[in-house]
Amino acid sequence: MSELTLEAARTIVDVALATGREMALEPLAVSVLDAGGHLKCFAREDGTGILRFDIAFGKAWGALGMGFGSRTLANRAKDSAQFFTALAAASGGRLVPAPGGVLIRDGAGRVIGAVGISGDRSDKDEACAVAGIEAAGLSADTG
């Protein structure tokens, strides 16, 4: 697979939301971006806050922009505040350095997109992203 299909993006969203319900999480917002950072699919559950789209998108966009999951971005931000400040400025404030942004890789290991989820604790958001990606038959890269 050389690009992220709409069918795969929809599967990711549906399974991520279903996983959140199984885990009894707070309402989630799920953004799936293609490799170019364009929104491929999005859904938000009833009761999500108005910033959840921006946070979910920012987690996915930051993962794509840096080439690693937003968990790694969060860890690096702790160790290098000055670099993160510059990164935030360079991105126009679009990236969110918190777990929940996961790269999507195809069978050959190429990055074909990213998922960002916001709504509950970041670790739980990330677990839902991984479940969705794997259900679509793709590889999740949290690091």
Secondary structure by P-SEA (a helix, b strand, c coil): cccccaaaaaaaaaaaaaaaaaacccbbbbbbbcccccccbbbbccccccaaaaaaaaaaaaaaaacccaaaaaaaaaacaaaaaaaaaaacccccccccbbbbbccccccccbbbbccccaaaaaaaaaaaaaaacbbbbcc
